[in-house]
Amino acid sequence: MTPTEAAARTLTRRGLRISVAALAALAGVYVLALGYTPVEARQGVAQKIFYLHVPAAWCALMAFSLVGLTSALYLWLHDPRLDRFAAASAEVGVAFSAVMLTTGPIWAKPIWGTWWTWDARLTLTLFLFFLFIGYLALRASLHDPQERARFSAVVGILGMLLVPFIHLSVYLFRTLHPQPVVLKPSAPSLPPEMLRTLLISMLVFTLLYLGLVTLRYGLALAEEARDEAADAAR
């Protein structure tokens, strides 16, 4: 076994263990949310999806931000590890975005009376999701590693630039989304019990992000090792 294959196996196993632990913790979060966190007075039980939707959104935007940052570093340093991490983070970010864009309409229907509305935050979020779908499609269509990394890095940086506008959209435009209740200059607006559950859920989702990215990075490293071995055998 080559050092690259050994590193890939170690990272894959580590990522799998972290991901399984995070998923088990996520089940515990929902026991906490459903059984031990107060019901919101105006929204009722439907508000409980908040503890899934918001952490998924947090991890999606964090993932895409890290794609942009590591892409910029790649263009400077040309380190393939940065490109490998950006690709892994993009895939995981798309998965979290799918959770965010699915749970949002489920929550919106009983509260807003509609599954979807083309307000600023929803539209920008959907655009970002499709941008990173395009990012992954671009990576799949290019076979030269350096060309793939370079072109993908540009798209990743453009996606990162959109993230602050999504966060600030509730201040810049009229939107059905409420203003932030946690990530804001003043103190959080949630009651302590709800804030505790939200922060625990965000921590668990972040752990899940780390596990999935580590797993995907290890798999990408294993794929590269197989390709190198196949090239050497020709």
C-alpha positions as CSV (number, residue, x, y, z in Angstrom):
1,M,0.0,0.0,0.0
2,T,1.4,3.4,-1.0
3,P,1.5,6.3,1.5
4,T,-1.3,8.0,-0.5
5,E,-3.6,5.0,-0.2
6,A,-2.8,4.7,3.5
7,A,-3.7,8.3,4.1
8,A,-6.9,8.0,2.1
9,R,-8.0,4.9,4.1
10,T,-7.2,6.7,7.4
11,L,-9.2,9.8,6.4
12,T,-12.1,7.8,5.0
13,R,-12.4,5.8,8.2
14,R,-12.1,8.9,10.4
15,G,-14.7,10.8,8.3
16,L,-17.1,7.9,8.5
17,R,-16.7,7.7,12.3
18,I,-17.3,11.4,12.8
19,S,-20.3,11.4,10.5
20,V,-22.0,8.5,12.2
21,A,-21.4,10.1,15.6
22,A,-22.8,13.4,14.3
23,L,-25.9,11.6,12.9
24,A,-26.5,9.9,16.3
25,A,-26.1,13.3,18.0
26,L,-28.6,14.8,15.6
27,A,-31.2,12.3,16.7
28,G,-30.5,13.4,20.2
29,V,-31.0,17.0,19.2
30,Y,-34.5,16.3,17.9
31,V,-35.4,14.5,21.1
32,L,-34.3,17.7,22.9
33,A,-36.2,19.9,20.4
34,L,-39.4,18.0,20.5
35,G,-39.5,16.9,24.1
36,Y,-37.7,19.5,26.1
37,T,-37.8,22.8,24.2
38,P,-40.8,25.1,24.6
39,V,-43.3,25.4,21.7
40,E,-43.2,28.8,20.1
41,A,-46.3,30.8,20.9
42,R,-47.3,32.0,17.4
43,Q,-46.0,29.3,15.1
44,G,-46.7,26.3,17.3
45,V,-45.1,22.9,16.6
46,A,-44.2,23.9,13.0
47,Q,-41.4,26.0,14.5
48,K,-39.6,22.9,15.6
49,I,-38.2,22.5,12.0
50,F,-36.2,25.7,12.9
51,Y,-33.6,23.5,14.7
52,L,-33.0,21.6,11.4
53,H,-33.4,24.4,8.8
54,V,-31.2,27.0,10.4
55,P,-28.2,24.8,11.2
56,A,-28.4,23.3,7.6
57,A,-28.4,26.8,6.2
58,W,-25.4,27.7,8.5
59,C,-23.4,24.7,7.3
60,A,-24.3,25.3,3.6
61,L,-23.1,28.9,3.7
62,M,-20.1,28.0,5.7
63,A,-19.2,25.2,3.2
64,F,-19.5,27.6,0.2
65,S,-17.5,30.3,2.0
66,L,-14.7,27.8,2.6
67,V,-14.9,26.7,-1.0
68,G,-14.2,30.3,-2.0
69,L,-11.4,30.8,0.5
70,T,-9.6,27.6,-0.4
71,S,-10.1,28.3,-4.1
72,A,-8.4,31.7,-3.7
73,L,-5.6,30.1,-1.8
74,Y,-5.3,27.5,-4.6
75,L,-4.9,30.2,-7.2
76,W,-2.1,31.6,-5.1
77,L,-0.3,28.5,-3.9
78,H,-1.3,25.9,-6.5
79,D,-1.5,23.2,-3.7
80,P,-3.7,20.3,-4.9
81,R,-4.8,19.7,-1.3
82,L,-6.7,23.0,-1.4
83,D,-8.5,22.1,-4.6
84,R,-9.3,18.7,-3.1
85,F,-10.8,20.3,0.0
86,A,-12.8,22.9,-2.1
87,A,-14.3,20.1,-4.1
88,A,-15.3,18.1,-1.0
89,S,-16.7,21.2,0.7
90,A,-18.7,22.0,-2.4
91,E,-20.3,18.6,-2.5
92,V,-21.2,18.7,1.2
93,G,-22.5,22.3,0.9
94,V,-24.8,21.2,-1.9
95,A,-26.2,18.4,0.3
96,F,-26.8,20.8,3.1
97,S,-28.4,23.3,0.7
98,A,-30.8,20.6,-0.4
99,V,-31.8,20.1,3.2
100,M,-32.2,23.9,3.7
101,L,-34.3,24.3,0.5
102,T,-36.5,21.3,1.4
103,T,-37.1,22.2,5.1
104,G,-37.7,25.9,4.3
105,P,-40.9,25.3,2.2
106,I,-42.2,22.7,4.7
107,W,-41.9,25.3,7.4
108,A,-43.2,28.1,5.3
109,K,-46.4,26.5,4.2
110,P,-48.2,26.5,7.6
111,I,-46.6,29.9,8.7
112,W,-46.6,32.0,5.5
113,G,-49.4,30.1,3.7
114,T,-47.3,29.3,0.7
115,W,-44.5,26.8,-0.2
116,W,-42.4,29.3,-2.0
117,T,-42.2,33.0,-2.7
118,W,-39.6,34.8,-4.8
119,D,-38.3,37.1,-2.1
120,A,-34.6,38.2,-2.1
121,R,-33.2,35.6,0.4
122,L,-35.0,32.7,-1.2
123,T,-34.0,33.7,-4.7
124,L,-30.4,34.3,-3.8
125,T,-30.2,31.0,-1.9
126,L,-31.6,29.1,-4.9
127,F,-29.2,30.9,-7.2
128,L,-26.3,29.9,-5.0
129,F,-27.4,26.3,-4.9
130,F,-27.6,26.1,-8.7
131,L,-24.2,27.9,-9.0
132,F,-22.6,25.2,-7.0
133,I,-24.4,22.5,-9.0
134,G,-22.7,24.1,-11.9
135,Y,-19.4,24.1,-10.0
136,L,-19.7,20.3,-9.6
137,A,-20.8,19.8,-13.2
138,L,-17.8,21.9,-14.4
139,R,-15.4,19.7,-12.3
140,A,-17.0,16.6,-13.8
141,S,-16.6,17.9,-17.4
142,L,-12.9,18.8,-17.2
143,H,-10.3,16.0,-17.2
144,D,-7.0,17.9,-16.9
145,P,-6.4,18.3,-13.1
146,Q,-4.8,21.8,-13.2
147,E,-7.4,23.2,-15.7
148,R,-10.2,21.7,-13.6
149,A,-8.8,23.2,-10.4
150,R,-8.2,26.6,-11.9
151,F,-11.6,27.1,-13.6
152,S,-13.4,25.6,-10.6
153,A,-11.6,28.0,-8.3
154,V,-13.0,31.0,-10.2
155,V,-16.6,29.7,-9.8
156,G,-16.0,28.9,-6.1
157,I,-14.8,32.5,-5.4
158,L,-17.9,33.9,-7.2
159,G,-20.1,31.8,-5.0
160,M,-18.4,32.9,-1.9
161,L,-19.0,36.6,-2.8
162,L,-22.7,35.9,-2.9
163,V,-22.8,34.5,0.7
164,P,-22.7,37.9,2.5
165,F,-25.6,39.2,0.4
166,I,-27.7,36.3,1.4
167,H,-27.1,37.1,5.1
168,L,-27.8,40.8,4.6
169,S,-30.7,40.4,2.3
170,V,-33.2,40.8,5.1
171,Y,-31.8,44.3,5.8
172,L,-31.4,45.3,2.1
173,F,-34.8,44.1,0.7
174,R,-38.3,43.6,1.7
175,T,-38.6,39.9,2.5
176,L,-40.8,37.4,4.4
177,H,-37.8,36.2,6.3
178,P,-37.3,37.6,9.8
179,Q,-34.2,39.5,10.6
180,P,-31.4,37.4,12.3
181,V,-32.2,36.3,15.9
182,V,-28.7,35.0,16.7
183,L,-26.1,36.4,14.3
184,K,-26.6,40.1,14.9
185,P,-24.8,42.9,16.7
186,S,-27.1,42.8,19.7
187,A,-27.9,39.9,22.1
188,P,-29.8,36.9,20.6
189,S,-33.6,37.3,20.6
190,L,-34.4,33.7,21.5
191,P,-35.4,32.5,24.9
192,P,-32.6,30.6,26.7
193,E,-34.1,27.1,26.2
194,M,-34.5,27.7,22.4
195,L,-31.1,29.3,22.0
196,R,-29.5,26.3,23.8
197,T,-31.2,23.8,21.5
198,L,-30.3,25.8,18.4
199,L,-26.6,26.2,19.4
200,I,-26.4,22.4,20.2
201,S,-27.9,21.7,16.8
202,M,-25.5,24.0,15.0
203,L,-22.6,22.4,16.8
204,V,-23.8,18.9,15.7
205,F,-24.4,20.0,12.1
206,T,-20.9,21.5,12.1
207,L,-19.5,18.2,13.3
208,L,-21.4,16.4,10.5
209,Y,-20.0,18.9,8.0
210,L,-16.4,18.0,9.2
211,G,-17.1,14.3,9.1
212,L,-18.6,14.4,5.6
213,V,-15.8,16.6,4.2
214,T,-13.2,14.4,5.7
215,L,-14.9,11.3,4.3
216,R,-15.2,12.9,0.8
217,Y,-11.6,14.2,0.9
218,G,-10.4,10.7,1.7
219,L,-12.4,9.2,-1.1
220,A,-11.0,11.7,-3.5
221,L,-7.5,10.9,-2.4
222,A,-8.2,7.2,-2.9
223,E,-9.5,7.9,-6.5
224,E,-6.3,9.9,-7.3
225,A,-4.2,7.0,-5.9
226,R,-6.0,4.5,-8.2
227,D,-5.6,6.8,-11.2
228,E,-1.9,7.2,-10.5
229,A,-1.5,3.4,-10.1
230,A,-3.4,2.8,-13.4
231,D,-1.2,5.3,-15.2
232,A,2.0,3.7,-13.9
233,A,0.8,0.3,-15.0
234,R,0.3,1.4,-18.6
